Amino acid sequence: MTADWRTVQRVLLPPAGRPETLPLYARIDGAAAGWTREGVDVPPGRTVSFGTYLGGVPAATWRACTDVRALRLALAIEGAATVRVIATDAEGTARTIQELAGASGEVAVEVALDPSIGWLWFEAEAGAEGARVRDARWDAPAPARDEASLAIAITTFDRVDDCARLVAALGDDERLRPRIRRVTVVDQGTESVAASPEFARAADAWGERLAVIEQANLGGSGGFSRGMLEGTDSGASHVLLLDDDVVLEPESVLRMLAFAEHAAGLPLVGAQMLSLPEPTVLHSYGERVDLQRFWWVPVAPSLERADLAHAHPDGTPAFDRHYAVDFNGWWMCLVPTEVVRRLGAAMPFFLKWDDAEYGLRAAAAGHPTVTLPGAALWHVPWTAKDDGLDWQAYYQLRNRVVTALLHSPHRRGGRLLADTLAQDLNHLLCLQYGSAAVRHLALRDVLSGPEHLHRTLAHRRADAREVLARRGQDVRPDAALPSAASTTAPSRPHGAAAALRRIAASGLRQVRRAPGPDAEVDVRLDREAGKWWALGTVDSAVVGSATGSGGFVLRRDRRVAATLARDAIGLRVRLWWRWPRLASAYRRAAPELSGRAAWERTYRGVS
């Protein structure tokens, strides 16, 4: 086997101050052991296992997406230990494939990536005197292509401290820092990042490699497109798109770069998401688009909300296969600059669906996305947001429909129109008239043609918030919320018959005259309890926001509900009738809309 190796994954322990994340990195048998970032002390007769989410190698993904067919484990042992290399198969069954008894000093073991291997790791059992395991890494035969380099693109909006911490974290890792040619921070907020002393301290380490661009708020698509276009001028091989409000594991970026160097072709390489509030909980393992409904679905449903303190590659079969994805969220995604030059930047979506649309566009051009297990960051889950109720509901629907017009294989979008109509009716049952009205604005914009996308980019968010305010569906602070007669939510119906009875009762209630706007609120519910089966049975409710602060005041109005129901149906009829012509128009316009010239005109127009 060739002696020319390149490290693709370091085996690390948690950084200082984050001991709660240890189960993601290693499992230590028995008595507590001390550790540093790159080494762990194993007590006599005890075992440390790296059969964990961040400690092991996702061999199935490496084999499926690269030409790597062998890896080398290299580590140093102070004292003596038995080293075992362990692999799982597709059923999650673990087996020892190599064993070195009494190993000491510098150790290296070559492992063939057999097609049956799902996940790969090692464990070390200390001898009678104990042992220290350090500087462990997995190497692969060096690829023919040059070492990948990075342009970082961070979009931020009024998260000055978060952004400063992220820029500092990128510079703290001595192996990652030299690989970064440029860091672009696109500041779209009302508080200047550059004016922050904390940010200035973080920026000092970067010198001329850091640029802060201040521009009007054009959403994630406007910020990331700016960073993508700046990245193509940096000389870097890849642009790394990063959210500002994340906690980063720098090793994950290095793993993504190594994977990109070995991957077949020029794929996009994405990271998975761990929950920031619950650091060992996995929130996203990978996403695909259901082309019938045109909606995001997880590739591995059984891993949603999996607690990786207990779910490990051995005994969790879902880990031990490769999953093909359609896109990766732009919380962290590696995009080759050559792909940006060829395909352009994001569509002018403001937010929502820009990452999914780009993934579908790239795949159609021969650049699939790979979500790399064991490369992750910590982020607040999207389930902790009110994006289906507040102004984001506009973008959720508008961009979903536009993406379907661009990429749906079905002549009239499959089940999309029926599915979104059902969602509108659900909003009406839930007394969420503002959400329905915002969604109707979205559909009218879609019908107006692709030219509206850049034209409305800078102001549609404000327009949507105004619609919500007119309908009384803006989030109010806790002190401004009225009291309610009850806090007991109607129970969820179980079974089809009970659900049909509840739907019928809720429908009949909608045609009754509603109490006046000054009547006492019927019930106060938390966000999770505010579903149709509860809200459809009351005349008014206070529903808490997903953030846990403030809430919505909802009151039934049969005239408003009837008007919105009529509009919901009429807009879908118009979309169904015009779908083929609209799809052609949006597909013709897409290359220009996402191209450099259009984005530069928009940036000049709002500067």
FIFIPA-774599 format. One record per residue (C-alpha): x, y, z. Coordinates in Angstrom, 1 decimal. Example, Ala and Ser with C-alpha at 12.3 -4.5 7.8 and 13.67 -1.06 7.14 Angstrom:
// FIFIPA-774599
12.3,-4.5,7.8 .
13.7,-1.1,7.1 .
//
This chain:
// FIFIPA-774599
0.0,0.0,0.0 .
1.3,3.5,-0.8 .
3.1,5.4,2.0 .
1.8,8.7,0.7 .
-1.1,9.4,3.2 .
-3.1,12.5,4.0 .
-5.1,12.9,7.3 .
-8.9,12.9,6.7 .
-10.1,12.8,10.3 .
-8.5,13.6,13.7 .
-9.8,11.8,16.8 .
-10.4,14.5,19.3 .
-11.9,15.0,22.8 .
-14.2,17.9,23.7 .
-12.8,21.4,23.9 .
-12.3,23.1,27.3 .
-15.5,24.1,28.9 .
-17.8,21.6,27.1 .
-17.6,18.4,29.1 .
-21.3,17.7,28.5 .
-20.4,16.9,24.9 .
-18.0,14.1,25.8 .
-20.4,11.3,24.8 .
-20.2,12.6,21.2 .
-16.5,12.1,21.1 .
-15.7,9.0,23.3 .
-17.0,6.4,25.7 .
-14.8,5.8,28.7 .
-15.4,2.6,30.6 .
-15.5,2.7,34.4 .
-13.6,5.3,36.4 .
-13.4,8.8,35.1 .
-10.3,9.6,33.0 .
-8.7,13.0,32.3 .
-8.5,14.3,28.8 .
-7.1,17.1,26.7 .
-8.2,18.0,23.2 .
-5.9,15.4,21.6 .
-5.3,12.9,24.3 .
-7.0,10.8,27.0 .
-5.7,9.0,30.1 .
-7.1,5.5,30.3 .
-7.0,3.9,33.9 .
-5.5,0.5,34.3 .
-7.7,-2.3,32.9 .
-10.2,0.3,31.5 .
-11.2,0.9,27.9 .
-11.8,4.1,25.9 .
-14.0,3.6,22.8 .
-14.3,6.0,19.9 .
-17.4,4.3,18.6 .
-19.3,7.5,18.8 .
-20.8,10.1,16.5 .
-17.7,12.3,16.4 .
-15.2,9.6,17.2 .
-15.8,7.1,14.4 .
-15.5,7.2,10.6 .
-18.6,7.0,8.4 .
-17.0,4.4,6.2 .
-20.2,3.7,4.1 .
-20.3,7.3,3.0 .
-16.6,7.4,2.2 .
-16.9,4.3,0.1 .
-20.1,5.4,-1.7 .
-18.8,8.9,-2.6 .
-15.0,8.6,-3.0 .
-12.5,6.3,-4.5 .
-10.9,5.7,-1.1 .
-10.7,1.9,-0.4 .
-8.4,1.9,2.5 .
-7.7,4.0,5.6 .
-4.9,4.0,8.1 .
-5.3,4.5,11.8 .
-2.3,6.2,13.4 .
-1.9,7.0,17.1 .
0.6,7.3,19.9 .
0.3,5.3,23.2 .
2.2,6.1,26.3 .
2.3,3.0,28.4 .
0.7,-0.1,26.9 .
-2.8,-0.9,25.6 .
-4.6,-3.3,23.4 .
-5.9,-1.5,20.3 .
-8.9,-2.9,18.5 .
-10.2,-1.7,15.2 .
-14.0,-2.2,15.1 .
-16.5,-2.0,12.3 .
-20.3,-2.3,12.0 .
-22.3,-3.8,9.1 .
-25.6,-2.5,7.7 .
-27.4,-4.2,10.6 .
-25.4,-2.3,13.2 .
-23.6,-5.4,14.3 .
-20.1,-4.7,15.5 .
-17.1,-6.9,14.9 .
-13.3,-6.5,15.6 .
-11.4,-6.5,12.4 .
-7.9,-5.9,13.7 .
-6.3,-6.2,17.1 .
-2.9,-5.2,18.5 .
-2.2,-6.5,22.0 .
0.3,-4.6,24.2 .
0.7,-1.8,21.7 .
3.0,1.0,22.7 .
4.6,4.1,21.1 .
3.7,5.0,17.5 .
1.1,2.7,16.2 .
-0.3,2.4,12.6 .
-2.9,0.0,11.3 .
-4.2,-0.2,7.7 .
-7.9,-1.1,7.2 .
-9.5,-2.1,3.9 .
-12.9,-0.4,3.4 .
-14.9,-3.5,2.8 .
-18.3,-2.9,1.2 .
-20.0,-4.4,4.3 .
-18.5,-1.8,6.6 .
-20.9,0.9,7.8 .
-19.0,2.7,10.6 .
-15.4,2.3,11.7 .
-13.6,3.2,14.9 .
-11.1,2.0,17.4 .
-10.9,1.3,21.1 .
-8.0,1.1,23.5 .
-7.9,-1.1,26.6 .
-5.1,0.0,29.0 .
-2.7,-2.5,30.5 .
-1.9,-2.9,34.3 .
-0.1,0.4,34.4 .
-2.7,2.5,32.6 .
-2.1,4.2,29.3 .
-2.4,7.6,27.5 .
-3.8,7.6,24.0 .
-3.0,10.7,22.0 .
-2.7,12.2,18.5 .
-5.0,9.6,16.9 .
-6.0,10.2,13.3 .
-7.4,8.4,10.3 .
-5.4,8.8,7.0 .
-6.3,8.1,3.4 .
-4.1,7.7,0.4 .
-3.3,11.3,-0.8 .
-5.6,12.3,-3.7 .
-4.3,13.6,-7.0 .
-6.0,17.0,-6.6 .
-4.5,19.9,-4.7 .
-5.2,20.6,-1.1 .
-8.6,22.3,-0.8 .
-8.7,25.9,0.4 .
-11.5,28.0,1.9 .
-13.4,31.3,1.5 .
-15.7,31.6,4.5 .
-19.1,33.3,4.0 .
-20.9,34.4,7.1 .
-24.2,36.2,7.0 .
-25.2,38.1,10.1 .
-28.2,40.1,11.4 .
-27.9,41.7,14.8 .
-25.9,38.9,16.3 .
-22.8,40.8,17.0 .
-21.5,38.6,19.9 .
-22.3,35.3,18.1 .
-20.6,36.5,15.0 .
-17.5,37.6,17.0 .
-17.3,34.2,18.7 .
-17.6,32.4,15.4 .
-14.8,34.4,13.7 .
-12.6,33.8,16.7 .
-13.3,30.0,16.6 .
-12.3,29.8,13.0 .
-9.0,31.3,13.9 .
-8.3,29.3,17.0 .
-7.6,26.0,15.3 .
-4.0,26.0,14.1 .
-4.7,23.4,11.4 .
-7.8,25.1,10.0 .
-6.5,28.7,10.0 .
-3.9,28.2,7.2 .
-6.5,26.7,4.9 .
-8.7,29.8,5.0 .
-7.9,32.4,2.3 .
-10.7,34.8,3.1 .
-13.4,35.4,5.6 .
-16.3,37.5,4.4 .
-18.9,38.7,7.0 .
-22.0,40.2,5.3 .
-23.6,42.4,8.0 .
-27.2,43.1,7.2 .
-28.3,44.2,10.7 .
-29.0,47.4,12.5 .
-26.1,46.9,14.9 .
-22.7,47.2,13.2 .
-20.5,44.1,13.7 .
-17.4,46.1,12.9 .
-18.0,48.5,15.7 .
-18.0,45.8,18.3 .
-14.8,45.6,20.5 .
-15.2,41.9,20.8 .
-15.4,41.5,17.1 .
-12.4,43.8,16.6 .
-10.3,41.5,18.9 .
-11.4,38.4,16.9 .
-10.7,40.2,13.6 .
-7.1,41.1,14.6 .
-5.9,37.6,13.9 .
-7.2,37.7,10.3 .
-5.7,41.0,9.1 .
-6.5,41.6,5.4 .
-8.0,38.1,5.0 .
-11.2,39.4,6.8 .
-13.7,41.7,5.1 .
-16.9,43.1,6.6 .
-19.5,44.1,4.0 .
-22.4,46.2,5.3 .
-25.6,46.1,3.2 .
-29.3,46.3,3.5 .
-31.1,43.3,4.9 .
-31.6,41.0,1.9 .
-32.0,37.9,3.9 .
-29.9,34.7,3.9 .
-30.0,34.5,0.1 .
-28.8,38.1,-0.3 .
-26.0,37.6,2.3 .
-24.8,34.2,1.2 .
-24.9,35.2,-2.5 .
-22.6,38.1,-1.6 .
-20.3,35.8,0.2 .
-20.4,33.2,-2.6 .
-19.5,35.8,-5.2 .
-16.8,37.3,-3.1 .
-15.4,33.7,-2.6 .
-15.0,33.1,-6.3 .
-12.6,36.0,-6.4 .
-10.5,34.8,-3.5 .
-8.6,32.1,-5.2 .
-10.0,29.5,-2.8 .
-11.3,26.1,-4.1 .
-14.4,26.2,-2.0 .
-16.8,28.6,-0.3 .
-18.0,27.6,3.2 .
-21.5,29.0,4.0 .
-21.9,29.5,7.7 .
-24.8,30.8,9.9 .
-23.7,33.3,12.5 .
-25.6,31.8,15.5 .
-23.7,28.5,15.7 .
-21.2,26.8,17.9 .
-18.5,25.4,15.7 .
-16.3,22.3,15.9 .
-13.4,23.3,13.7 .
-12.5,19.7,13.1 .
-15.8,19.3,11.2 .
-14.6,21.9,8.7 .
-11.3,20.0,8.2 .
-13.2,16.7,7.7 .
-15.4,18.3,5.0 .
-12.4,19.7,3.2 .
-10.7,16.3,3.3 .
-13.8,14.6,2.0 .
-14.1,17.2,-0.8 .
-10.5,16.5,-1.8 .
-11.2,12.7,-2.2 .
-14.8,12.9,-3.5 .
-15.7,11.9,-7.0 .
-16.4,15.0,-9.1 .
-17.2,18.3,-7.4 .
-20.0,17.7,-4.9 .
-21.4,20.1,-2.3 .
-20.4,18.8,1.1 .
-22.7,19.6,4.0 .
-22.6,19.3,7.8 .
-25.2,17.8,10.1 .
-27.0,19.8,12.8 .
-26.8,19.1,16.6 .
-29.2,20.9,18.9 .
-27.7,23.9,20.7 .
-30.1,23.7,23.6 .
-29.5,19.9,24.0 .
-25.9,19.4,22.8 .
-26.0,15.7,22.4 .
-29.2,15.6,20.5 .
-29.1,15.2,16.7 .
-31.5,17.5,14.9 .
-30.7,16.9,11.2 .
-28.9,13.9,9.7 .
-29.8,14.8,6.1 .
-32.7,16.1,4.0 .
-34.4,15.3,0.7 .
-37.3,16.8,-1.1 .
-40.5,14.8,-1.5 .
-41.2,15.6,-5.2 .
-44.9,14.9,-4.9 .
-45.6,17.4,-2.1 .
-42.4,19.4,-2.6 .
-41.5,19.4,1.0 .
-38.5,18.6,3.1 .
-38.3,15.2,4.7 .
-35.5,13.6,6.7 .
-33.5,10.8,5.0 .
-33.2,8.9,8.3 .
-36.4,9.5,10.4 .
-35.3,7.2,13.1 .
-32.3,9.5,13.8 .
-34.4,12.6,14.2 .
-34.0,13.8,17.8 .
-31.7,10.9,18.6 .
-29.7,11.5,21.7 .
-26.1,10.6,20.8 .
-25.2,10.2,24.4 .
-26.9,6.8,24.1 .
-27.3,6.1,20.3 .
-24.0,4.9,19.0 .
-23.0,3.3,15.7 .
-23.0,-0.1,17.3 .
-26.6,-1.1,18.0 .
-28.1,1.8,15.9 .
-28.4,0.3,12.3 .
-29.6,3.7,10.9 .
-26.1,5.0,11.3 .
-24.5,2.2,9.3 .
-25.5,3.1,5.7 .
-25.0,6.0,3.3 .
-28.0,8.2,2.6 .
-28.3,10.2,-0.6 .
-29.6,13.7,0.1 .
-31.0,16.5,-2.2 .
-29.5,19.4,-0.3 .
-27.9,20.5,2.9 .
-28.9,23.4,5.1 .
-26.7,26.5,4.8 .
-26.0,26.4,8.6 .
-22.7,24.9,7.2 .
-22.3,23.8,3.6 .
-19.1,23.6,1.4 .
-19.6,24.7,-2.2 .
-16.9,24.5,-4.8 .
-16.1,27.9,-6.3 .
-16.2,26.3,-9.7 .
-19.8,25.4,-9.2 .
-20.6,29.0,-8.2 .
-18.9,30.2,-11.3 .
-20.9,27.8,-13.4 .
-24.4,27.9,-11.7 .
-24.4,31.4,-10.1 .
-25.4,32.2,-6.5 .
-28.7,31.7,-4.7 .
-32.0,32.6,-6.1 .
-33.3,35.9,-4.6 .
-35.5,34.2,-2.1 .
-34.6,36.3,1.0 .
-34.8,33.1,3.2 .
-36.3,29.6,3.1 .
-35.7,27.2,0.3 .
-32.6,28.9,-1.1 .
-30.4,26.0,0.1 .
-32.8,23.4,-1.2 .
-33.2,25.1,-4.6 .
-29.4,25.4,-5.0 .
-29.0,21.7,-4.1 .
-31.5,20.6,-6.7 .
-30.0,23.0,-9.3 .
-26.4,21.7,-8.6 .
-27.5,18.0,-8.7 .
-29.2,18.6,-12.1 .
-25.8,20.0,-13.3 .
-23.9,16.9,-12.0 .
-22.9,18.3,-8.6 .
-24.8,16.3,-6.0 .
-24.8,17.2,-2.3 .
-23.2,14.8,0.3 .
-24.2,15.3,4.0 .
-21.1,14.0,5.8 .
-21.8,12.2,9.1 .
-19.4,13.1,11.9 .
-19.2,16.7,10.5 .
-21.6,18.9,12.5 .
-22.2,22.1,14.4 .
-24.6,23.2,17.1 .
-27.5,25.3,16.1 .
-31.0,26.3,17.4 .
-33.4,23.8,15.8 .
-35.9,25.3,13.3 .
-38.7,23.7,15.4 .
-38.0,26.5,17.9 .
-39.2,29.1,15.5 .
-42.6,30.4,14.4 .
-41.7,30.3,10.7 .
-45.1,28.9,9.7 .
-47.1,31.7,11.6 .
-45.1,34.9,11.4 .
-43.8,36.9,8.4 .
-41.6,33.9,7.4 .
-44.8,32.1,6.3 .
-44.7,34.3,3.1 .
-41.3,33.0,2.2 .
-42.0,29.5,3.2 .
-44.8,29.2,0.7 .
-43.6,31.6,-2.1 .
-40.2,30.0,-2.3 .
-41.6,26.4,-2.0 .
-43.8,27.1,-5.0 .
-41.1,28.8,-7.0 .
-38.7,25.9,-6.3 .
-41.4,23.5,-7.5 .
-41.9,25.5,-10.7 .
-38.2,25.3,-11.3 .
-37.6,21.6,-10.4 .
-40.8,19.6,-10.1 .
-41.0,16.7,-12.6 .
-44.8,16.9,-12.5 .
-46.7,19.0,-15.0 .
-48.7,20.8,-12.4 .
-46.6,20.3,-9.3 .
-47.9,16.9,-8.1 .
-49.7,17.3,-4.8 .
-48.2,20.6,-4.0 .
-51.3,22.8,-4.6 .
-53.6,20.4,-2.7 .
-51.1,20.2,0.1 .
-50.7,24.0,0.5 .
-54.5,24.5,0.2 .
-55.0,22.1,3.2 .
-52.4,24.1,5.1 .
-54.4,27.3,4.4 .
-57.6,25.7,5.6 .
-55.7,24.5,8.7 .
-54.6,28.1,9.4 .
-58.3,29.2,9.1 .
-59.4,26.5,11.6 .
-56.6,27.7,13.9 .
-57.9,31.4,13.6 .
-54.5,32.3,12.1 .
-56.0,34.7,9.6 .
-52.7,36.7,9.3 .
-50.8,33.6,8.3 .
-53.3,32.8,5.6 .
-53.3,36.4,4.3 .
-49.5,36.5,4.1 .
-49.5,33.2,2.2 .
-52.0,34.6,-0.3 .
-49.7,37.6,-0.9 .
-47.0,35.0,-1.6 .
-49.2,33.2,-4.2 .
-50.1,36.5,-5.9 .
-46.4,37.3,-6.2 .
-45.7,33.9,-7.8 .
-48.5,34.6,-10.3 .
-47.0,38.0,-11.2 .
-43.9,36.3,-12.7 .
-40.2,35.8,-11.9 .
-39.4,39.6,-12.2 .
-40.8,40.2,-8.7 .
-38.1,38.2,-6.9 .
-35.3,40.8,-7.1 .
-37.7,43.7,-7.2 .
-39.4,42.9,-3.9 .
-36.3,41.5,-2.1 .
-35.6,44.4,0.1 .
-39.1,45.2,1.3 .
-41.4,42.1,1.2 .
-40.5,41.2,4.8 .
-41.9,44.6,5.9 .
-44.9,44.1,3.7 .
-45.6,40.7,5.2 .
-45.3,42.1,8.8 .
-47.7,44.8,7.9 .
-50.3,42.2,6.7 .
-49.9,40.3,9.9 .
-50.4,43.4,12.0 .
-53.5,44.4,10.1 .
-54.9,41.0,10.9 .
-54.0,41.2,14.5 .
-51.5,38.4,14.3 .
-48.3,39.9,15.5 .
-46.4,38.6,18.4 .
-47.2,40.5,21.6 .
-45.1,40.6,24.7 .
-46.3,38.7,27.7 .
-47.3,41.8,29.6 .
-49.7,42.7,26.7 .
-51.4,39.4,26.4 .
-55.0,39.2,27.8 .
-56.1,36.7,30.5 .
-58.1,33.7,29.5 .
-61.0,31.8,30.9 .
-59.1,28.5,30.8 .
-55.6,27.0,30.2 .
-56.9,23.5,29.5 .
-56.5,22.5,25.8 .
-59.1,20.3,24.2 .
-57.6,16.8,23.8 .
-56.3,15.5,20.4 .
-58.8,13.1,18.8 .
-57.5,9.6,18.3 .
-58.5,7.5,15.3 .
-60.0,8.5,12.0 .
-63.6,8.6,13.2 .
-62.8,10.9,16.1 .
-60.8,13.2,13.8 .
-63.6,13.4,11.3 .
-66.1,14.3,14.1 .
-63.7,17.0,15.4 .
-63.3,18.4,11.9 .
-67.1,18.5,11.4 .
-67.6,20.2,14.7 .
-64.9,22.7,14.0 .
-66.3,23.4,10.5 .
-69.8,24.0,12.0 .
-68.4,26.4,14.6 .
-66.9,28.5,11.8 .
-70.3,29.5,10.5 .
-71.7,30.6,13.8 .
-71.6,34.3,14.8 .
-68.5,35.0,16.8 .
-68.4,37.0,20.1 .
-67.2,40.6,19.8 .
-63.5,41.6,20.0 .
-63.8,42.6,23.6 .
-65.1,39.2,24.8 .
-63.0,37.3,27.3 .
-60.4,35.0,25.6 .
-61.5,31.3,25.8 .
-58.2,29.6,26.4 .
-54.5,30.1,26.7 .
-52.3,27.4,25.2 .
-48.6,26.9,24.7 .
-47.2,26.6,21.2 .
-47.3,22.8,21.0 .
-51.0,22.7,22.1 .
-52.1,25.3,19.6 .
-53.3,22.8,16.9 .
-56.4,22.7,14.8 .
-58.2,20.2,17.0 .
-57.9,22.6,19.9 .
-58.2,26.0,18.2 .
-61.0,24.9,15.9 .
-63.3,24.4,18.9 .
-62.9,27.8,20.5 .
-63.8,31.4,19.5 .
-60.6,33.0,20.8 .
-57.2,31.9,22.2 .
-53.8,33.2,23.3 .
-51.1,30.9,21.9 .
-47.5,31.2,23.1 .
-44.7,31.8,20.6 .
-42.1,29.1,19.8 .
-39.5,31.1,21.6 .
-41.4,30.9,24.9 .
-41.6,34.7,25.1 .
-44.8,36.5,24.1 .
-47.6,35.1,22.0 .
-50.4,35.5,19.5 .
-54.0,36.6,20.3 .
-56.4,34.8,17.9 .
-60.1,35.6,17.5 .
-62.6,33.9,15.2 .
-64.2,36.1,12.5 .
-66.5,34.1,10.1 .
-66.5,36.9,7.5 .
-62.8,37.1,7.3 .
-62.5,33.3,7.3 .
-64.9,33.0,4.4 .
-63.1,35.6,2.3 .
-59.7,33.9,3.0 .
-61.1,30.5,2.2 .
-62.5,31.8,-1.1 .
-59.1,33.4,-2.0 .
-57.2,30.2,-1.0 .
-59.2,28.1,-3.5 .
-59.2,30.7,-6.2 .
-55.4,31.3,-6.1 .
-54.8,27.5,-6.4 .
-57.2,27.3,-9.4 .
-55.2,30.1,-11.1 .
-51.9,28.4,-10.3 .
-53.1,25.1,-11.6 .
-54.3,26.6,-14.8 .
-51.1,28.7,-15.4 .
-48.6,26.2,-14.0 .
-47.0,25.1,-17.4 .
-46.5,28.7,-18.6 .
-45.3,29.9,-15.2 .
-42.8,27.0,-15.0 .
-41.4,27.9,-18.4 .
-41.1,31.5,-17.4 .
-39.3,30.9,-14.1 .
-37.0,28.3,-15.7 .
-36.0,30.7,-18.4 .
-35.4,33.5,-15.9 .
-33.5,31.5,-13.3 .
-30.0,31.7,-14.7 .
-30.2,35.5,-14.8 .
-31.9,35.9,-11.4 .
-29.2,33.9,-9.7 .
-26.3,35.3,-11.7 .
-23.7,37.8,-10.7 .
-25.0,40.7,-12.8 .
-28.5,40.6,-11.3 .
-27.2,40.3,-7.7 .
-24.7,43.2,-8.3 .
-27.6,45.4,-9.6 .
-29.6,44.6,-6.5 .
-26.7,45.4,-4.2 .
-26.1,48.7,-5.9 .
-29.8,49.5,-5.8 .
-30.1,49.1,-2.0 .
-26.7,50.5,-1.0 .
//
